[in-house]
Amino acid sequence: MPQLNPAPWLAILVFSWLVFLTIIPPKVMAHTFPNEPTLKSTEKAKTESWNWPWH
């Protein structure tokens, strides 16, 4: 039964993982996002009170 011979399948498995771990991650990490997150300032925003006419 040739499908039980591990020699070719082990080589294919090792080579495919070698491709996945060396070629694909740099390509994925090279993508840039159009909207980079900006840091918010730590000082609190000034809020103004509302003047409601309660008549």
C-alpha positions in Angstrom: 0.0 0.0 0.0 1.9 3.1 -1.2 -0.1 5.6 0.8 1.4 4.2 4.0 4.9 4.9 2.9 5.9 8.0 5.0 8.9 9.0 2.9 7.3 11.2 0.2 4.5 12.6 2.5 6.9 13.6 5.3 9.0 15.5 2.8 5.9 17.2 1.4 4.8 18.1 4.9 8.2 19.5 5.9 8.5 21.5 2.7 5.0 23.0 2.9 5.7 24.1 6.6 9.0 25.5 5.5 7.2 27.6 2.8 4.5 28.6 5.3 7.0 29.7 8.0 9.5 31.5 5.7 7.6 33.0 2.8 4.1 33.8 3.9 4.6 35.7 7.3 6.7 38.5 5.8 4.1 39.0 3.0 1.3 39.2 5.6 3.2 41.5 7.9 4.1 43.8 5.0 0.5 44.9 4.7 -0.2 48.4 6.0 -3.5 49.7 7.3 -4.9 52.9 5.8 -6.0 54.3 9.2 -3.2 54.0 11.7 -4.4 54.5 15.3 -3.4 57.8 16.9 -2.5 58.2 20.5 -5.0 60.3 22.5 -3.7 63.0 24.8 -3.7 62.2 28.5 -5.1 65.5 29.6 -8.8 65.6 30.2 -11.0 67.5 27.6 -12.6 70.6 28.9 -16.4 70.5 29.1 -18.6 73.5 29.3 -21.8 73.6 31.3 -25.1 74.0 29.4 -27.4 76.9 30.1 -30.9 75.6 30.0 -33.7 78.1 30.1 -36.0 76.5 32.7 -39.1 78.6 32.5 
